[in-house]
Amino acid sequence: SISYASSGSILAEASVTPIETAVGKLSSKIGTGICFLDHMIDQFTSHGMLGITLHCGILDESEDRSCPTNGTSKLGKRKFPSLCDYATGMSSRAHDRDIFVASGTALGLALQEVIKEAISDMASADESSDRKEAARAKSDTVDCNSLALRNFRAVFCCPLDEAFAEVMLDLRPSPERKGCCTVNLEPYGMFASGGLGRQWVGRYRTALTPVFWSSLAAALQCDVSLRKIRGANAHHQLESTFKSFARAFRAVLDQLVNGESYGCGEPSTGPSAPAGPRPEPRTAERRRATKETTIEVNVNLDAPWSFKDAPLGFLAAWTGKWVTAAKLTATVRQTSRIVSGIQMLDNVLVEFAKAAGIEIVIHCDGDRYIDDHHTAEDVAITLGQCLHEALGDKAGLARMGCADALHGGARVRAVLDLSNRPHFESDLPFDEEYVGALDSLTLPVTEKCDAGAAAVSVQAANGTVPPMDDLCGALLSCEMLHHIFTSLTLEMRATCHLQVIADETSVGHTLDLAMAAAKAFGAALSRAIRVDPRRGGAVASTKGTLSK
């Protein structure tokens, strides 16, 4: 069905078709008369899996302003063509505001129809289920209603290089919140004079952004909050906002349709379900040896995480190639899958792998007699390279994921995009020299500080901080923790933002931040690598491909 809305001389016609099965190339037909607005609404198709048809046109002054009720187009050939501006300059743009109002309203009404249909289907399924249950129990009353168990709320954040926005959407708000819209996106960019942000992006007037979203929220009868978290580029800020709304809407719709939701993961949410069978294994393996480190990393995106491996046996492990000392140890006894020689680094990577729900094996022998730098850096680089290789062309993947995680008094959000556009940002206050701070850790102390010494975990005999000779290469510095997240993200060719939501600033708080960040990063990755069969092997991008 077609939804209509008018404002001034502008009439908008919109329809939305949710895509629930693989259809090959996704398409949309959008012509609002403002090219940049067309491009933004097109994000609903690529990121919300919604087929969008939306056109605006100018009515004659004498023409009836009432919207049609027979499902036919009133605009006819007066529709603005896609990606074609209705005016050639910026001085004579009499219809801009009406276009934002009409297109937002029409799109909101069309989205409301999608939700109504999903609720109707759910109610029908409940009624059928209730009849069966009632007959089984020989009772006229049934308490179970699966619709009541569905969540009509979702949060999503989409990163775009340096920018990301947060969208909080409630499609069944309280009566007093219906149609409410909170927009906190200004300033648009940071390079315009006076710090006021950009007034125009192409021929899109940024000041009218709240007008569009308020019109959409009023028509959809939802409660929505759109908030800029970071952003220095106006185009990126706006695109992140439209993508985030599209994904939040789809998260609610999926909850209604099949009980699944892929909004921003809560701390209690485990890894996403493993992907279905893939044409090719999503695995990667790297070995490298330098004067600084000897390292071996294996990744399997479709195998579950396990903390330890059973003994391999010498014959099974021997391939004629060199192996790390940890790998040799693994041939004769059960051993941890992640062994770097720096216990704190191992702990961080274990939390990352557990939250991601994927198989990661890392064995590294590094020059820890110098410090922790080379070991931590090379592990992160090699792991990131393996993840990038295992992900392949990323066709058919959800591509984006966001998740919150808790550890102690810290709560951290990770916002991830497998974009092939490497960028990392974090506001985590790693303000202690070592992760966890020296005077709050159970410190690993080495018997000797040399290349062959094996670290054993013991308490300092007198409860004081051991001398630095004993700590050489045994602890993980906060600067290297930040470097690990940076290297991992860049080598994955991903965009990742880490945002601190809560933090207790007591001594040793960086340990909680480190673990919460690792969990959130892993959980976001779990959601991003999920194969979405509805995409039919297509890349989640309006461009149809990702940067190489």
N, C-alpha and C positions, 0 to 999 in steps of 0.2 A: 504494500500500500504506500501511497505518497502522502507525506505530511507537508502542510503549507503554513507559511507565516508571511505577514506583510508588515512593512514599516515605511511610512511615507509613500514614495513612488515605487518602492522595491517590493517585489514578490519573490519569495524563495520556495523552492520545491525540493524535498529531500526524501530519500528512502535508504534504509540500512538493511543489509542482508548478512547475518552472521554466518561465517564460514566454518562448518563443522566437519567437513571431509576434504580430502586432498583434491584440489581443483587445478593443480598446475600453477600457472602464473596468475597472481592476484591482480585485480584491476579495479579502478575507480573512475568515476566521471564527475569531475568537480569544476564548476565555473562560477565563481562568486563575483567576478569582475575585478578582483584584486589578486594578482598572481601569487604573492607571498602567502596570502590566506589560503589559496588553493593548495599550495605546497604543504602548509601546516595541517590542513584537514586530511590530506593524503596520508598522514602518519597513522590515522585511524585504521587504514587498510593494512599497511605493512606491520604495524605493531599491535593492533587490536583485533586482527583477523576479521575485519568487518568490510563488506563490500559497500562502498559509499557512493551514492548518486546525489549530488547537490548542485542546483543551478539557481542563479538569481537573474532577474531581468527587470527592466523598467516598464511600468504600466503607463498607459496614456492618462492624461489628467482627467478625462471624462469617463474613464473605465471603472467598472464596479470593483471596489477594493476587497470585497468578500472573497474568502478562499474557497476553491471548488470542493465539493463533497463527493464527487463521483470517481475519484482516483485518476482523473485525466489531467494532462498538463495544460495549464492555462497560458503558459508563456509561449509555447510553440517555438517559432523561429526567433523569438526575442530573447532566448536564453543567451547569457554571456558565454562565449566559448571558453574552454579550459585554458588556463595559463595565458589569458589575454586580458589586459587591463581595460576597464571601461572608459578611462580618461588618460590622455597622453601626458599630462603634467601633474604638478602637485598644487597648483594654485586654484584650479577650478575642479573641485572634487565634492560636489554638492551631495552625493549619495553615500559617502563613506560610512557614516554612522548608521544609516538605514541598512546598509549591506551587513554590517556586523550584527545588528539586532535581528534582522530577518533570517540570516543564515544560522546564527546561534540558536534562535528559537525553532526553526524548522528541523535542524539537526537534533536538538533536544527532544522534540516531539517524536522524531523517527526512532531515536534510541529508546524512548519510553515504550514504543510499540514492541521493540525487541524484548524488553524486560517483561512486559505484559504477556507476550506469547510464551516466554520461558516459564513464567509463573503459572500460566494456564496449563502448560504441559505437565508441570510438576503437580499441580492440583489434580489433574486427571489421573496421573500415576498414583497419587496418594489415595484417591477415591477407589481405584481398582484394587490397590493393596488393602485398603480398609475393608472392602467387601469380603476379600478372601480371608482376612484375619477375623472378621466378624463371624463368618460362616464357620471358621475353624473353632472359634471359641464359643459359638452359639450365643453371641451377645450382640446387642444393637449399638453398643458404644465402643469406640476404639480410641485409645489415647495417642497412638503413634501418628505423627504427621511429619514426614521427612522435610516438607517445605519449611516448617518451623525450625528445623535444625540447620538450615542453610544460613550462611553468613552473607549479609548484604553490604558488608564493608570491605574495603581494600585500601592498602597504601602501596604506592609504587614510586620509585625514583629511577629516572633514566639519566645516565651520564652522557655528556657530549664534550669530549676533551676537558677543558677547564671548568665546564658548567654542569650543574645538575639541579633539577627542581624536584620537590616533593609534592605529590598529589594524594590527598586523603579524601576518599569518596565513600559516601553512605547513600545507598539507593532506597533505603527504608528508614528515613530519619523520623524523629519525633515530629508531631504536627507543627510545633512552633519553629522547627528547623527546615521544613520543606521549602525548597527553592532558595536556600541560603547559599551564598557564594562569597568566599573570602579570598582576595587576590593580593599577594604580597610579592610582586615580581620586580618592582622598581629598585634602583635605576636599571634601565636596559643598556647594558654595557658600561664600561668605565672610562672610555676615551673621549666622550663628548665634553664640550667645554662646560666648566662650572660643576662637574660631577653630577649633572642632572640626567645623564644617559641619553641615548639616541631617541629622537622624535620620530624618525622614519627608518624602516628597513625595507629597501626598495620603495614601493608605493603603499606600504602597510604602515598605518599610523599607530605607533605603539601605545598612545594614550587610550586607544579604543579597545585594547586587549581585555580589560575588565568588563567592557560592554558585551563583548562576545560571550564570555564565560558566564556572566550574570544572566544573560538571555537564555543560554543553554540550560543552566541550573534551574531557572524558573520553569521552563518547559518540561524538563525531565523530573521535576519535583524531588531533586536530590539535595544533599548537603555536601558541598565540595569546598576544599581548601587547596589553593595552589600557592606554593611558597618557593621562592628562590633560596637555595642553600648556598650555592656558589655560582659565579658567572662573571666573566669580563667581556664576553662577546654577545651582543644582543641577539644575533641570529641563533646562536647556540642556546641561549636562555629560553627563547620562545620555542624552539624545536624540542628541547628537553621537556618543556611543560606539556606540549601536545602529545608527545610520545608517552609521557608518564600517565596522563589521563587515559589515553587509549589502552594502555596495559592494565591500569587499575580497573577500568570498565570491563575488560575481558576477564580479569581475575574474578570479578563478581559474577559475570555471566557463566563462566566455567563452574563456579560453585553451584549455581542454580541448575545447570544442565546435567552435570555428572558428579557433583560433590567434590571436585578438585579445585584448588585455588593456588595460583602462582603469583600472588602479590608479594609484598615484602615479607620475607620469612620471619616469624617470631622466634624468640630464643628457644622455645620448646619444640620447634619444628625440626624434624630430622632431615636427612638428605632426601632429595627428590628420588622417586622410583627410578631404578636403572632403565636405560634406554632399551627399546626393543631391538630385535636383530638388525644389524647394519650390514650393508653390502661388503664393507671392508672393516677389518678390526681397527678399533680406535686405540692403537698402542704405539709406544715409542720407547726406544732404548738408546742411551748415550754412554759412552766410555771415553774418558780422557785422562791423560797423565801429563803433568807439567812439573817443573821444579818445585811448585808450591803445593799442589794437591794431586792425589790420585782418586778418581771419583767414578762411580757407576750409578746410573739412575734408570729405573724402569717405571713406566706409567701405563696403566690400562684403565681407560675411562669407563668400561663396562663390566669391570670386575669389582666386587665389594672390598672395602677396607678390612684388613686384618692386621693386628698389632704385631704378631710374630709369625715366622715361617717354621715349618717342621724341618729337621735336618735334611739337607739335600743329598748328602753322600758324595764322596770324592768323584766317583765315576760320572754321576749326573751333573756335577758342577764343572768338571774339567772340559774346556773347549779348545785348549791349546793356546789360549790368550791369557795375558796377565789378568789377575784379579786382585782386588783389595784385600787387606788383612782381614777386614770384617767379613768379606765374602768367604774367605778360607775358613774362618771360624764357623760360619753358617753351614759348612759342609758336615760338621761333626756334632753340632748341638743346636737346639732351638734358639733363634736369635731374633732380635727386634728388626723390623723391616727398615727402620730409619736409624742409622748409626753414623754420626758425624764426628764424634769425639768431644763435642760441646753439648752437654746435657740440656741446657736451656734451648739451644737451637733444635735439638731433637724433639723436645716437648712442644715447641711452637709448630713444627712441621707435622707432628702426630695429630695435634688438634686440627690443623688445616685439612689433613687427609681424612680424618674421621668425619668432619663436618661435610666434606665434599662427597664422601661415600665412594671413593675410588681407590684403586690399588696403586700405591706408590712405594717403591723400594729405593732407598738411598743408602749407599755405602761410600764413605769418604775417609781417606787418610790425608790430613793436611799438616802444614807447618805451624802447628799451634804453639811451638816453642818460640815463634816470633810474636804472634797474637792471634786473635780470632778472625781477623779480616779476610784472609784468603780463603779459609775454609767456608765461612758464612757466605761470602760473595759467590764462590764457584758453585756451591750447592744451589743457591737461588737461581743463578744463571742457567745451570744445566737443567734444573727442574722446569724452569720456564720454557726452555727450548723444547723439552720433551712434551710438555703440555701443548705447545703450539703445533708441534708435528702431529700429535695424536688427534688434535681437533680437525685437521685437514682443512677443507674449504668452508667448513661451518654451515654447509647447506642443510636446511631442514631443522636447524637448532633453534631453540628459544632465543638464544644469543645474549639476552640480558637477564640479570638476576640481582636482587637486592635482599639483604637479610640482616637482622639484628642478632647480637649474641651477648650473653652475660658471662662474666667471670668475677667472682668476688664483688667488689663495689663498682665495677666498670661495666658499662653497656656501650657497645660499638656497633655502628652500622657500616656495612660494606655495600657499595653500589658498583656493579661490574657490567661491562659491555665487551664482548668478544669482537671488537670492532676492526681489528688490524690497524688501529690508530693508537699507538702506544702513548699512554699518559697516566701519571699517578699523582694524586694529591692526598694529603692527610693533615688533620689538625690535632692528632693525638699528641698530648704533651709528654713526650719522652724526655723528661727533664732530670733524670738521674743518670749517673755515669754508666751503671750496669743495670740490666733488666732485673727489677726486684730490689735494687739497692744493696750494697755490700752488707750493711748491718741488719738486714732483715732476711737474708738467705741462709738456707742450709748449704754451705759452700762446698763445692767439689775441690779437694786439695790434692795436688799431685806430689808423689814422693820425690820426684826430681823434675826439673823443668828442662826436659830435652825431648828430642824427636821420638824416642822409643818409650817414653814413660806412659803407663796406663793410668787413666784417671779413676780414682775411687772416691766414692761419696762418703765423707766423714765429717763430723762436727769439729770445729776448732776446739782444741783441748781446753782452753781456758775461757771459751765463749767470746773471745775477741776476734777481730778481723785478722785472718792470716796475712803474713807478709806477701807482697806482690809477687815474689819469686814463686810462691805456691799457687798463685792464681793465674799465672801466665797461660793464656789460651784456653783456660778452663771455664771462663764466664763469657756471656754474650753482652757486648756493650749496646747501649741504647742506639747509638749512631749506626751500628751495624744492623740492628733490628729494622730500623727505617730503611736502610740500604737493601735488606732482604726483600721487603715488600715492594720496593721500587724496582729492583732487578727482576723479581718474579713477574711483575706486571708488564714491564717493558719487553722482556724476552717472550712472554706469552703473546705479545702484540695485542694487548688489551688496554682498555681504559678502566681504571679503578680509583674510586674515592673512598677513603676511610673517614668516618665522621664520629667523633666522640659524642655520645648522648648523655652519659653520666660517668662521673669519675670521682672517687674518693682520693683526695690529695695527700693521704697519709704516707709515711715512709714506706717504700716498696710498692707503691700503686702501679708502677710501670709493669710489674708482673701481671696484674689483672688486665691492664690494657693490652699487653702482648697476647695473652691467651684469648681474650674476647675478640681482638682483631683477627687472629688466626681462624677462630671459629666462624666469624662472620664472613671472612673472605672465602673460606671453604664452602660454607652454606650457599653463598651467592653463586659460586662456581657450579655447585650441584644443580642449581636452578637454570643456569645459563646453558649448560651442556645437554639439557634435556632435549630429546628428539620430539618434535611436534609433528605428528603424521599429517596434520591438516595443511602443513606448508608444502606437502608434495615434493620435498627436496629443494624447495626454493629458499633463497637467503632472505632473512628478515630485514629488508632494506628497501626504501623507496627507489634507490638507484638500481636495484636488481642484482647488485654484487657488492662485495666489500673491497676496500683498498688492498692492494697487493703489498 
